[in-house]
Amino acid sequence: MSSSSTTTTTTRLLMLKASDGVTFEVEEAVATKLGAINNMVEEEGSEDLICLPNVNGKFLGMVLEWCKKHANNNTNSDKGNDEVNKWWDKEFVMDLDQNTLYHLLMAADYLSGTELVDLLTEKVASMIRGKKVEEIRETFKIKSDFLPGQEEEIRKKNSWAFE
Amino acid sequence: MEIDHQDFMDQISDLPDHILHHIISFLSRRCAARTCILSKHWNYIWNSYPILEFPQYSIYPWRCYSSPEIRRGKFRDFIKIVDSSIKRFTPFKLRVERFYLEAGLDHDDDSMLPTMVDRWIEFAMKNGVREIGLLFDTRVTESRFYVLPETTFVTSSSSYVKYCATFHSLRKLTLARVHMSEKMMKDITRNCPEIHSLILLRCVGLKNLEISKVEKLEVVEVTPSGGIRELERVDIDAPKLRRFTFSTGFESDLPCSISLSPSHNLKVLALSECEIADDFFQMRNNLITFPLLEMLRISRCQMLRRIRMSAPRLRWFSLFACENIELIEMDAPTLSDFRLYVYRLPVLLLKNVPCRLKISYVFHSTIPADASWFLELRTFVGTLTQSTTLELKFYEDVEVSFDLQELQGAAIPPPLGVEHLILDLGLPIRTISKDQLATLIDGLLWSCHPKTISYDSCSCSKMQIMELLLEKLFNKENPECCNTFHIKCWCHYLKSAQILDSGGTKYEKLKDLEHFLDELLSPTKGFGSLHEKLLMFELEWDFGWW
């Protein structure tokens, strides 16, 4: 620490422990992409081991993978970064199944990863966009629990949206 | 294995409310509204959605309803939609993230709208709204406005604590065609400490717009009203101001006086038709005036004579139709776009400007293009240290003459060239004779020595310019023009010329061109294709014997 050379900057390593006991060693600059971790790190006297009882190891791993890409891309030369990030984000959400999407969203939300939440919610929105009501129900396996006639009544009240 | 089972269940509906709200925020209002019949839970999600946005013309696209009767009916329906959405949202007692209303004032025959809007705003303010947008428009008369209630931003003593908390949330206020008052602006600056952006479009009721001591204000955009122009003065003191634009879309006799306290955070500054004096852009003791400024656009500011500034981050600069500009002194090492649109040639002192300059000069009927004017142009070209595109625009009838004898005894600067010259003849051909055009071309070649020439005009003048350029640049015989006195005309320095058509073909000799010209001039193919065909002349100069 005392004599960090000009070529390598010393970065603090954090240990993140998931609900199932799996631990991840990540650079502070990567982990602090998550607002919740950033807040913990900024608290004085914080320890290097952070327990995250609400996130399972599989999804924490994926969240950290996303953070790492974005942290790396941001330190590289500035131009074209947005493009790289966008391309990489597209790849990241391309083949996510709904179960993974759900857990990732819960994890990202819990860890206050604002940008990741944006990315994932937009992905869900893209699965709704342009679809008929029946198709949306089919996509997400949503069961209509309205009483007979209720749906028709609501549809009438919001008729402008169905014209 | 448990996870695999869940793959066949509806998990999306189990996401927390705020995430589901976030999801539908990516959808159009119409598409989002349709989710209300998916299930009871989704119905609840839609009713409690804290973004209350009502753009009238996307809910009811006007073009679909031709008869005024139907339009009136749809307008009433629209008001009902807004009102019932707000009524459905109210019981949840949630914060309103955004209340945005876009409505026309023309079909409000029963004058229902104002009282309803009053009520909706009161509701939004009580629910700690973060963003308000009230955008009204009218196609019938310029004098219709929505009058914002005087007490909208007033803290009433009876419910002081409650109101105080709600005003603290307002971050963005956008108003279009709204009648306000100076007192109301004071209330906003005093009672909305979090306000970050203030956008006033065609609003009335303000003679002076005074914004002072608003710590968090970053964005101010003002477009004064077109019909009644009453705004005389804008005074802004906001230390964090990042963006200020004052734009008018028309010419008016009442320029607005602008005063901005120094903000070191200023990134975007756009001013049009303002009274700003020279000290606005003066270097003070070589201090950097605008350390973060990235964009500067000034148009029709007739008081401005001098700009002297250092802007280390400036990327876009444009100065449009400021008739009295005399001097532009600028140190801008990151500039990527420099545009001038002038009626007379200013002195340019540019240091560290890495980009090509685009300068448009517009001829004015009061300033004849005579020999001394061409000398002025040649002197101006001599001061340009950057590669330059010079565009000359003829929109008015201008007297053209170019007699080098008139310049006997004058100091003639050495010939220097601009990169590209564009001749824009916006005039019908009858107002400029062929002789005048020929004289003009002689004068321009003598003062600008361009590496390339192109032209832009109606098709008949295009033909004439092209013929003249061909004649002058290719039929160059031993010039006898200037044997009698010491000032040389341009012909002496022209080494070679060639033509480049828009397809990329080059013609170096007139003979090669013949076929091309035949085609161009033939009545069957010619004139039509001439509009698209852009000819560019490439010239090579040799100033060796100056």
Interface residues (C-beta under 8 A of the other chain):
Chain A: D97 Q98 N99 L101 Y102 L105 M106 D109 V117 D118 T121 E122 V124 A125 S126 I128 R129 G130 V133 I136 R137 F140 K141 I142 K143 S144 D145 F146 E151 I154 R155 K157 N158 W160 A161 F162
Chain B: I3 Q6 D7 F8 M9 D10 Q11 I12 S13 D14 L15 P16 I19 H22 I23 I24 S25 F26 L27 R29 R30 C31 A33 R34 T35 C36 I37 L38 S39 K40 W42 N43 I59 Y60 D77 I81 S84
